Amino acid sequence: MRSAGTISQQLTRYAAAQALLPGAHLHANLLKSGFLASLRNHLISFYSKCRRPCCARRVFDEIPDPCHVSWSSLVTAYSNNGLPRSNPGFPRHARGGCMLQ
């Protein structure tokens, strides 16, 4: 398996081309390889750029303790795909304006 840096570059290329199937295939391989934890934010960005905010949300929901980068990636996914913050799919505790714990 390639390094996390190489995989993130590949995800970036797939996102730029909106190549959903190859990126989703890479995601499946990440699930098997153990690299998934270090690449979740890249996956959120990938799915966002492929116009799949629901998939970005699923990746986000699997993060045990999302950091500010994860939150920013999710907010960007919703924003870039025309989904308002009041969308029922947006995390409840983020609607109040403050996303810090």
Secondary structure, DSSP 8 states (H G I E B T S, - for coil): ---HHHHHHHHHHHHHHT-HHHHHHHHHHHHHHS-HHHHHHHHHHHHHHTT-HHHHHHHHHT-SS--HHHHHHHHHHHHHTT--TTSTTS-GGGTTS----
